[in-house]
Amino acid sequence: MNGKWAIITGASSGIGKALAFEFAAGGFNVVLIARNKTALAEVATECSRRSGVEAEIVATDLSDPNALDGFISRLSSDSRRYEVLVNNAGFGIHGDFASTDIEQNLRLLNVQLAAALKLTRAVLPTMIARRSGHVLNVASVYSFSPVPFQSVYAACKAFLLSFSSALGNELKGTGVRVTVFCPGTTQTEFRSRARIGQKRTSSGMTAEAAARVAYLETLRGKHIVVPGLINRLFVFLAQLLPDSTVAGLVRFINRQRGQSHS
Ligand SMILES: NC(=O)c1ccc[n+]([C@@H]2O[C@H](COP(=O)([O-])OP(=O)(O)OC[C@H]3O[C@@H](n4cnc5c(N)ncnc54)[C@H](OP(=O)(O)O)[C@@H]3O)[C@@H](O)[C@H]2O)c1
């Protein structure tokens, strides 16, 4: 089979869906992974219709630790050229940790971390052998700060940032690049799904604008990508100030934004 392929998790909505359209428009065939089969099928059809690429869907629940086993064992034997992996699937948990559902927190680790690690480990050997490839990990500005009332979510994003930086260094000279994309508020279903109340629902970037930046910077091989001036200012301050001060600052900002727990 000829042509480059991009694997994108969380491609049924929001940033992942917009990234699917970006990679398809760039000539990549796409493998789209998420739970919602109907939504995935619509994205796949649209990728093929708009850009004439092949699009495959894998409808699976990444919170199940075995969800990717079949797909990953197939990856090692098929002859496709997997050039890009986008670890984007994620969701939020909002509330004081002492009251949150522990099983839901563990599912979050599976979706955001275990699935990303498994897929990355599966695609890297052939990327390295071919001396080309890109891994794009979708993290957050919260990668740089502790976030009261979203503690596990933000810790996952900090993990992704640290992992991406270490991996990027390990891969120097191999032709494989790692990009970690750290958006701030983006207009997707993320906030309503996590029941994060907010005064202004229209604030932040559109998913399309965020995906455009992520796509271009990934192909340029940039390592850390923070889109938007305000997000970059936040990251600058978060890196400058002590963690305890940043936690208090984030709690204050989120209270001003009308988030229910803060
Ligand atoms: N929106 C923001 O403000 C913002 C800011 C910073 C970072 N991010 C990050 O951006 C990424 C994309 O989020 P989004 O904003 O685009 O939100 P979204 O519209 O809710 O999209 C989340 C995607 O993840 C998939 N997903 C969630 N749970 C899953 C599971 N158990 N198994 C498989 N797929 C699952 C969803 O698909 P199904 O429901 O079909 O499974 C969906 O495709 C996330 O990693 C998020 O943390 C978002």
The ligand as a MOL file (V3000), in Angstrom:
LIG
                    3D

  0  0  0     0  0            999 V3000
M  V30 BEGIN CTAB
M  V30 COUNTS 48 52 0 0 0
M  V30 BEGIN ATOM
M  V30 1 N -11.0490 22.0930 24.5850 0
M  V30 2 C -10.1240 22.6260 25.3480 0
M  V30 3 O -10.3010 23.7140 25.9200 0
M  V30 4 C -8.7870 21.9290 25.4950 0
M  V30 5 C -7.7290 22.6540 26.0620 0
M  V30 6 C -6.4980 22.0320 26.2130 0
M  V30 7 C -6.3370 20.7180 25.8070 0
M  V30 8 N -7.3930 20.0400 25.2660 0 CHG=1
M  V30 9 C -7.1630 18.6410 24.8880 0
M  V30 10 O -7.5270 18.4570 23.5420 0
M  V30 11 C -7.8290 17.0790 23.3170 0
M  V30 12 C -9.0920 16.9830 22.4820 0
M  V30 13 O -10.1740 17.4760 23.2420 0
M  V30 14 P -11.3150 18.4000 22.6070 0
M  V30 15 O -11.2090 19.7230 23.2260 0
M  V30 16 O -11.3070 18.2980 21.1510 0 CHG=-1
M  V30 17 O -12.6120 17.7300 23.2540 0
M  V30 18 P -13.7660 16.8160 22.6320 0
M  V30 19 O -14.4620 17.5170 21.5320 0
M  V30 20 O -14.5570 16.3660 23.8120 0
M  V30 21 O -12.9810 15.5810 21.9950 0
M  V30 22 C -12.4370 14.5470 22.7680 0
M  V30 23 C -12.1490 13.3600 21.8850 0
M  V30 24 O -11.5940 12.3090 22.7010 0
M  V30 25 C -12.3400 11.1190 22.4700 0
M  V30 26 N -12.4480 10.2880 23.6720 0
M  V30 27 C -12.8190 10.6700 24.9130 0
M  V30 28 N -12.8970 9.6040 25.7110 0
M  V30 29 C -12.5650 8.5210 24.9540 0
M  V30 30 C -12.4810 7.1240 25.2070 0
M  V30 31 N -12.7930 6.5980 26.4150 0
M  V30 32 N -12.1170 6.3060 24.2060 0
M  V30 33 C -11.8320 6.8080 22.9750 0
M  V30 34 N -11.8880 8.1070 22.6720 0
M  V30 35 C -12.2610 8.9570 23.6560 0
M  V30 36 C -13.7400 11.6110 22.0860 0
M  V30 37 O -14.4000 10.6330 21.2800 0
M  V30 38 P -15.6510 9.7010 21.7190 0
M  V30 39 O -16.4630 10.4580 22.7030 0
M  V30 40 O -16.3130 9.3940 20.4150 0
M  V30 41 O -14.9930 8.4850 22.3070 0
M  V30 42 C -13.3990 12.8230 21.2290 0
M  V30 43 O -13.1250 12.4170 19.9020 0
M  V30 44 C -7.9320 16.4410 24.6960 0
M  V30 45 O -6.7690 15.6990 24.9650 0
M  V30 46 C -8.0250 17.6340 25.6290 0
M  V30 47 O -7.5070 17.3390 26.8970 0
M  V30 48 C -8.6050 20.6140 25.1030 0
M  V30 END ATOM
M  V30 BEGIN BOND
M  V30 1 1 1 2
M  V30 2 2 2 3
M  V30 3 1 2 4
M  V30 4 1 4 5
M  V30 5 2 4 48
M  V30 6 2 5 6
M  V30 7 1 6 7
M  V30 8 2 7 8
M  V30 9 1 8 9
M  V30 10 1 8 48
M  V30 11 1 9 10
M  V30 12 1 9 46
M  V30 13 1 10 11
M  V30 14 1 11 12
M  V30 15 1 11 44
M  V30 16 1 12 13
M  V30 17 1 13 14
M  V30 18 2 14 15
M  V30 19 1 14 16
M  V30 20 1 14 17
M  V30 21 1 17 18
M  V30 22 2 18 19
M  V30 23 1 18 20
M  V30 24 1 18 21
M  V30 25 1 21 22
M  V30 26 1 22 23
M  V30 27 1 23 24
M  V30 28 1 23 42
M  V30 29 1 24 25
M  V30 30 1 25 26
M  V30 31 1 25 36
M  V30 32 1 26 27
M  V30 33 1 26 35
M  V30 34 2 27 28
M  V30 35 1 28 29
M  V30 36 1 29 30
M  V30 37 2 29 35
M  V30 38 1 30 31
M  V30 39 2 30 32
M  V30 40 1 32 33
M  V30 41 2 33 34
M  V30 42 1 34 35
M  V30 43 1 36 37
M  V30 44 1 36 42
M  V30 45 1 37 38
M  V30 46 2 38 39
M  V30 47 1 38 40
M  V30 48 1 38 41
M  V30 49 1 42 43
M  V30 50 1 44 45
M  V30 51 1 44 46
M  V30 52 1 46 47
M  V30 END BOND
M  V30 END CTAB
M  END
